[in-house]
């Protein structure tokens, strides 16, 4: 059977590819350290699990409204009011089967063939693929390493055309961990308002910020910017609920209604018991979220210094998320490899350390290293990386 063009153009996820290879080596009995994980290594907090179990015991195992339980939408409204001081109506919220599904549904709702979406590089691997699946065109603008991988208003303005429909803003960022300041957010937002470009603000890592930094949403900076912004968020990273698949979007009632109509013909609704667990996540608090954040910050501060001490690796210190995104070009060259991708493959084969090549994020000179795993494992991985470079550079 001939497959549809839309799937033939997709680029396989580099994250999943390296994970699969690492798993294969593990099954062969090798001591593999995988640093490709995009999820917290903690279990979901018990109070959330308990709430989901209670909901099932109470018979809440049926269909729910396509846009999510009214009580959950109200909890999300409360979360925005408390955390960012933004006021949304429940009709401006849609709950989806994960933040990834929220993004997918959004692009399906707003893009026609040939519409452009501006995507800063480095980017999360699914952004361009989801745009292409909606017959849109990804337009890349380079976030330079010298500017902490962030794009400037002038860069953004230079790539906007009459076909530009949206601009993706991911702060804190996957894969870099970079965050935009209030001044930077305002300046980018002003360009989008002037050009009438929708800001798609992916804030999934908002709770994971370090060094005394405070997360800001571009939507909270002014009423005009709120109108211009569609926020994507969820509980996967903040509450270690990756497998629960609950994300959401907040913004224009017109867009949310279109997304809801689409969801009603695709997923029907998010999983019922996962929604009840998320209600607990946003209405109760046993301190677990902050404890996880502190653990990640402790790991970051310890492993960052060890990483930058390794010859051939340089790294912008992240302010959020749980990734390091070092430049490994010098290391790859000194080890005799033509590309960082080849260096990553050899590292996995010889030292059994799995990193994710930056080429999958639009940054071929870098690698992504997740510190969402035990400190002992990360430190051992760094020792192996240093040993590999020393051995190959001789």
FENUR-V946541 format. One record per backbone hydrogen bond with DSSP energy under -1.0 kcal/mol. CO is the residue of the C=O (numbers start at 1). NH is the residue of the N-H. If there is no record, write none. Layout:
co=CO nh=NH
co=CO nh=NH
This chain:
co=4 nh=7
co=4 nh=8
co=5 nh=9
co=13 nh=17
co=14 nh=18
co=15 nh=19
co=16 nh=20
co=17 nh=21
co=18 nh=22
co=19 nh=23
co=20 nh=24
co=21 nh=25
co=22 nh=26
co=23 nh=27
co=25 nh=30
co=26 nh=29
co=30 nh=32
co=33 nh=354
co=35 nh=370
co=45 nh=48
co=45 nh=49
co=46 nh=50
co=47 nh=51
co=48 nh=52
co=49 nh=53
co=50 nh=54
co=51 nh=55
co=52 nh=56
co=53 nh=57
co=54 nh=58
co=55 nh=60
co=56 nh=59
co=59 nh=61
co=65 nh=68
co=67 nh=95
co=69 nh=73
co=70 nh=74
co=71 nh=75
co=72 nh=76
co=73 nh=77
co=74 nh=78
co=75 nh=79
co=76 nh=80
co=77 nh=81
co=78 nh=82
co=79 nh=83
co=80 nh=84
co=80 nh=85
co=80 nh=86
co=89 nh=92
co=90 nh=93
co=92 nh=251
co=94 nh=249
co=96 nh=98
co=96 nh=247
co=98 nh=102
co=99 nh=103
co=100 nh=104
co=101 nh=105
co=102 nh=106
co=103 nh=107
co=104 nh=108
co=105 nh=109
co=106 nh=110
co=107 nh=111
co=112 nh=115
co=115 nh=137
co=116 nh=165
co=116 nh=166
co=117 nh=139
co=118 nh=168
co=119 nh=141
co=121 nh=143
co=124 nh=127
co=126 nh=130
co=127 nh=131
co=128 nh=132
co=129 nh=133
co=131 nh=136
co=132 nh=135
co=135 nh=114
co=137 nh=117
co=139 nh=119
co=141 nh=121
co=144 nh=147
co=144 nh=149
co=145 nh=148
co=147 nh=150
co=152 nh=156
co=153 nh=157
co=154 nh=158
co=156 nh=159
co=161 nh=164
co=163 nh=116
co=165 nh=198
co=166 nh=118
co=167 nh=200
co=169 nh=202
co=173 nh=177
co=177 nh=319
co=177 nh=320
co=178 nh=173
co=181 nh=185
co=182 nh=186
co=183 nh=187
co=184 nh=188
co=185 nh=189
co=186 nh=190
co=187 nh=191
co=188 nh=192
co=189 nh=193
co=190 nh=194
co=191 nh=195
co=192 nh=197
co=198 nh=167
co=199 nh=230
co=200 nh=169
co=201 nh=232
co=203 nh=206
co=205 nh=208
co=208 nh=321
co=210 nh=213
co=217 nh=220
co=218 nh=221
co=222 nh=226
co=223 nh=227
co=224 nh=228
co=226 nh=229
co=228 nh=199
co=230 nh=201
co=231 nh=250
co=232 nh=203
co=233 nh=248
co=235 nh=239
co=236 nh=241
co=241 nh=244
co=246 nh=235
co=247 nh=96
co=248 nh=233
co=249 nh=94
co=250 nh=231
co=252 nh=256
co=253 nh=257
co=254 nh=258
co=255 nh=259
co=256 nh=260
co=257 nh=261
co=258 nh=262
co=259 nh=263
co=260 nh=264
co=262 nh=265
co=263 nh=266
co=263 nh=268
co=267 nh=269
co=271 nh=275
co=272 nh=276
co=273 nh=277
co=274 nh=278
co=275 nh=279
co=276 nh=280
co=277 nh=281
co=278 nh=282
co=279 nh=283
co=280 nh=284
co=287 nh=291
co=288 nh=292
co=289 nh=293
co=290 nh=294
co=291 nh=295
co=292 nh=296
co=293 nh=297
co=294 nh=298
co=295 nh=299
co=296 nh=300
co=297 nh=301
co=298 nh=302
co=299 nh=303
co=300 nh=304
co=302 nh=306
co=303 nh=307
co=304 nh=308
co=307 nh=310
co=310 nh=313
co=312 nh=331
co=314 nh=327
co=319 nh=210
co=322 nh=371
co=324 nh=369
co=326 nh=367
co=327 nh=314
co=328 nh=332
co=329 nh=333
co=330 nh=334
co=331 nh=335
co=332 nh=337
co=333 nh=336
co=339 nh=343
co=340 nh=344
co=341 nh=345
co=342 nh=346
co=343 nh=347
co=344 nh=348
co=345 nh=349
co=346 nh=350
co=347 nh=351
co=352 nh=33
co=354 nh=35
co=356 nh=368
co=357 nh=360
co=358 nh=361
co=358 nh=363
co=359 nh=362
co=361 nh=123
co=363 nh=366
co=365 nh=328
co=366 nh=358
co=368 nh=356
co=369 nh=324
co=374 nh=378
co=375 nh=379
co=376 nh=380
co=377 nh=381
co=378 nh=382
co=379 nh=383
co=380 nh=384
co=381 nh=385
co=382 nh=386
co=383 nh=387
co=384 nh=388
co=385 nh=389
co=386 nh=390
co=387 nh=391
co=388 nh=392
co=389 nh=393
